[in-house]
């Protein structure tokens, strides 16, 4: 099975895992004090639907 190379990596989000994780962590740090977060956060691709 062949794996397709990413076509849009880095255009809508950081193209590197560590950069993407750092951006997500930055957003999470900006939440309202006292606001709780779910135990698990799952990111998924948006198909545009």
N, C-alpha and C positions, 0 to 999 in steps of 0.2 A: 504494500500500500504506500502510495506517495503522500507526503505531507505538503500542502500548499503553503507557500511563503505568504506572510501577512502583506496585504496590499495597502492598507491605510494606517498601519501602526505608526503612532507618533503624530498623526494629523488631527485627531480628535481627543487624544489622551497621550500621556507620555509613552514613548515606545519601549522604555526599559522598565523591567519589573520593579527595581528599587525606586525609580523616579515616580512610578504610579503609586506605589505603597506610601511614599513620602507625601504625595499630594492628598491621598485619602486621609492619612493621619493628620495632616494640617486642617482639613475640613472638620474632622472629628474633634479637634482641639478647640474649634470655634463655636461649639455648641453652647447653649445657654447653661450657665452654672446651675447645678441641681437637676438638670435634665438627665434622665437615665437613658442608657443605650441598651438595646437588646443584647442578650448573651452572644448571639451569633449574627453576623452581618454577612449576607451573601451578595456578591456582585454578579450581574449577568448582562449579557449583550442585549441591546435593544434592537429589535428587528424593525422598528419604525412603525409597528402596528398599534 
